[in-house]
């Protein structure tokens, strides 16, 4: 079982890291010999993760995967899922929700020409191959714009191609030009690290999921539904069901999963649900924010109770109905009222104890942190801070 904690780094568990004096994370190395120390000084260093949950082994980095991957120890990852740029942002148009929209997703998705695009694919695939365990596998999703380059690069690098999965989308957008067949599939290439790899395949589980028959390489899985997009939208978001099948097919609980192009964070969410460890990388702030929101929603469960107090406004107890109706306003009637109380509360959720360990009324988050640091719980590691705002109106 993998570990993502920062406590120590035994030689047979290379995914563990420790903090340096500068506060950055680097691979721990032996300092018995000065030559080893000098060599370590020239090794690439990992930046501090933007999210690090040591209890559930989730680590998220902000940055370019070509800079992050070389700093990850060699041969420590069990499974990689990659959804690289498709190079589709060519100022064209497509259909979304019945409307004509641009296909441009960002500069990161713009084609630089077939040669440069292919060299990019070779570079990140080689970096992924280095961190894979001897029996590890990689899954890469893409359309025809990129997947053929990915497959050829894998052959050049010596991967062992296992399957090409056709992911069929039941309701694809129509082709507006009417000059091509509707694009209804994406290809997912499944490959092992090299020809000697003895890859994991949970055959019986897949057969059970296929109704007692061998599962085919054609998967009909709907795109992400509204519930999966409730925290925001990403142009290349993959459905939870797709990642669940991939992780269940080729990994075990406790295995380490890597996603070098994190995007909307589906890999991290599914890894958490299936008790896999996960390291994910992305350089876009919007993707990082979306992923953190989705992961936090999976991690945090806070039960909050509201205490209602009843106060008599009449000098004498009893029914004194002056409203002209039966006591309360009818459902759907608009309410106007006078604001009588407004308060803002902050709840601090522990890193190890996943519960509210401290709560306080404060005007700002900075003020709440100051009060927390002055409390008896100040030494407790905090994972989340939840803010609630309450307004009480006197109905008029």
N, C-alpha and C positions, 0 to 999 in steps of 0.2 A: 504494500500500500504506500502511496506517495505521501510526502510531507511537504507543506509549503511554509512551515513556521520558520522563524528567524533565529531560533535558539542555537543551533549548531549545524555543522556540515560534515558528517562523516563521509569518508571517501566513497562508500558504496551507495550513497544517497545524494546524488549531485544536484537535486532540485532545491535543497535547503540553502538559504542564504543568510548572511549576517551583515549588520550595518557597519560601515567604516566610520572613521572619526569625522568625516565630512558630511555624514548623514545620508550618503548615497548607498545603494546596495551593490555589492560585488560578490563574485564567487569566492568562497573561502578557500585558501590554499595553505599548505604547510609552510612554516617559516623556519624549519630546521636548518636550511641551507640558504646562504645569502643569494646564490644564483636563482633559487626558486622565488625569492622575494623580488629580485629584479625583474624576473620574467613576468611575475604577477602584476607588476606596476604597469606593464605595457598591454595587458589584456583589456578588452573592452569592458566597460562597467555598465551595469544596469542602473537606470534612474530609479528614484523612489517610486513605487507604484502609486497610482491615484486611488486605488482601492486594494485593501489587503485584509481579507477575512481569514485569520489563521484557524478558526474553529472549523469552517467549512471548506478550507483550502481553495479560496478564490483569490486570484491576483490579477489585477488589470493594470496595464501600462499605457501611458500616452507616448506615442512616438511612431517612427517609421519602423516597420518590421525588419527592414534590411539593416537597421542599426541596433534593434533590440535582440534579434535572434543570435547574432554572434556572441553576445554576452551570456546567453543561456548555456549551461553545461552540456557537453556532448552526450548523446545517447541516454536521455532521461525521459523522453516523451513516449507515451503508449499509442496515442492516436492524434492525428491532426485533421481538423476540418478547415478548409480554406475556400473562401468565396472572393477571389481576386477581382480587380477591375476587369470589366468586360470590353473596355475600349469602345463604348457605344455612343459617347457624347460627341456626336458629329453634326450638331445643329439640325438634326432631323426631327420628325414628329411621330407621336404614337397616340393611342386612344386610352384614356383612363377615365373610368366611371362615366362613359358616354361622351367625354369631352376630348377635344384635340389638345394635346399638351406636348411640350418639348421633351426630347429624350435626354437632354443635357443634365447630368447629375453633379458635375463638378470637374475641375481641372484634373483631378486624380483619375478620372475615367476617360480622358481624351486620348485618342490614339496618337502615338508618335511615329507611326509607320511600322510595318510588319517586322523589320529587323530589330528596331529598338524595343518594340513590344515583346518580342521573343527573348531578347537578352534579359529583359526584366523578369520574365517568367522563369528563365533558367536560374537567375540569381536568387530569387526567393525560394524556389524549389530546392536548390542546393543547400540553402541555409536551413530549410526544414528537414532535409535528408540527414544533415549532420546531427540534429538534436533528437531524431527518432531513435528509439531502442532498436536493437538488431531485428526483433520480430514486430516492430511497430508498423502501422499503416497510415496512409494519408488519403483523404477524400477531398476532391477538388470539384467544385460546381462551376458551370459556365455554359454560355450559349455558343453558337457556331463561331462567333466573333473572336473567341479566345481559346476554346477548349481544344482545338486541334493543335495549337501552339503548345498548350500545356502537355498534351499527350506526347508530342514529339520531344519536348524538353525532358520529360520523364524517361523516354527511351535513351536519349543522349546521356543522361545522368546515371543510368543503370538501375532505375526502379524496376520492380516486377509488377507489371500490369495484371490486376486480378479480375476486374469487371468494369464495364461502362454501364452505368445505370441511366435509364431514360425516365426522368421525372416528368410525368404527364400532368398538366394543369387542366382541370375539367372545364374551366370557363376563361379561356385566354382572351385578351383584347383583340378585336378584329384588325385585320390588315387594311389600313386606310388607302394604300395605293392600289389595291386590288390587282397587284402584279406578282404576288407571291402566295404560297400557302400560309395560313395563319400559324404564327409561331406558338405552338402549344406545348413544347417540351424544353427542358434543360438537360444537359448531360452531366453526370457526376462520375468522374473517374476514381476508382478505388485501386490503390497500388500499395505494395509492400516496399520496404526500404531497399531491398536488393534481391537478387536471385536466390540467396541462401535463406531468406527470411521464412520462418514458420509462423505465419500470421494467425491471429485470433479470428475465429468465425463461429459464432454461437448458432450453429446450424439448427439444433432442435428448437430453440426459441423462435427462430425465424419461420421454421416449418409450422409450429403451433400458431403463429400469427397469420400464416397463410391458409389456415383451415385444414391442416394436416397434409398439405402438399408442399413440395419444394417451392420456396419463394422465387419468383421470376425477377429478372432485372428490369422490368417495367413497373414503375410505382406510380399509381394514381393518387396524388395527395393534393388537397385543396391548398391554395395560397393562404397566408395568415388572415385570420378573421378579425372582426372588429375588436374582440376582447384582447387579442394579442397586440393590437395597435393602440390600446387605450392610453399609453404613455407618450405616444408620438409616432410619426411615420418615418420610415427609412426606404429609399428607393429600391434597395435590393434585399429587403427583409425576407428571411427564410422561415417557413412555418415550423412550429414546435414539433409537429408530428414527423417531419422529415429528419430533424436532428435526433429525435428519440429513436427512430429506427436505425440510424447510422451508429449511434453510440451503443445501443443494445446489441447490434449485430457484431461489432468488432472490438468491444472493450468490456471490462469488468468493473464492478464497484471498487473504488479506491484507485483506479488507473488515472494517469495524468493526461488530460486533453489540452491541446493547444489550438488557438484560433488566431492566426496572424493578421487577419482582416476582419476584425470583430463586428463592425457595422452596428446592427441593432442589438447585438448581445444575445441572440437566440442560443448560441452554443453555451454561453455561461449559464443561462437560465436552465437549460436542459441538463447540463452537467451537475448543477446543484440538485435538481429534482432526482437524478439517477445516482447520486452519491459518488460522482466522479470529481477529481480535483481538476482545476482549470486555470490556465494562464491565457489571457487574451490581450491583444494589442490593437490599437487604432490611434491615428493622429488627429482625427477630426473631433473638435469639441462637442459638436452636436451628437455624434455617435457615442462619445463617452458619457454625455449627460443622459441620453436615452437608455444606454445599458445600465448605468447606475440606478436609474429609476426602476427599471424592470427587476434588477437583482435585489434592490432594497425591498421592493414589494414582496418578493419571495421570502426574504429573510425575516422581515419584521412582522410580528403579530402582537399588537398591543390592545389589551382589553380595557376600555375606558368606560367608566360609569358616570352617569349624570344624576346628581341629587337635586330633586325638585323640592322647593320649600313652598308651603302654602301659607299666606298671610291674609287675615281678614282685613278688608278695607272699610268695613262698616263698624260702627260703635257697638252694635248689637248683633249677636250671632243669629243666623237664620237666613232664609231666602229673601233677599231684597233685590229683585230683578228689575233694573231700570232700563234695560237695553231694548225692550219692546219685542224680544224674541225669546227662545226657550233656554237661553243661558249662554250658549257658544255660537259663534257665527257659522253660517252654513259653509260647507266645503266649497272652495272655488271663489269665495268672496274675497276681494282684495282687501288687505289690511294696511292701515296707516297707523303709525304709533310713534310714541316719544321714546327715544333712546334713554334708558335709565342706567345701563351698565355696559361697559366694554372692557374686556380683559384679554390678555395675550399670555399663553402658558407655553413653557418649553419642557419637554420630557426627554431625559437622557437615558438612552438604552445602552446597556453594558456590552463590551466585546465578548467576554466569556459568559456572563449571566445574561441571557437574552430576555431581559425584562427591564421595565422602567426602574432604575435605581435612584433617580433623583428627579424632582419636578419643581418648577419655580415659576412665579409670575414675574414677568420682566417686559420692558418696552422693546428691547432689541436683543438679538442673539449675542452680541458682545456683552451686554449686561448680564444675560443668563449665564454665560461662561464665567464671568467674574464671580457671580454668586456660587456657581458650582465649585470653582477652585477654592472658595473659602469654606466649603462644606466638609462634612466628615467623609464624604465619598470622593474627595478630590483625587485620591491615588488610583481610583478605578479607571481602567481603560474604557473609553466610550467608542461605540461603533456608529450610532445614529443619534441625531437630535431631532425631535419631532415638535413642530410648532402648531398650536391650535389657537384660533381666535373665536371668542364668544361675544355675541351682542344680545342684550336682552331689551326688548321693547315693551312698553306699556301700550296695549291695544287701545285705539281710540275710535 
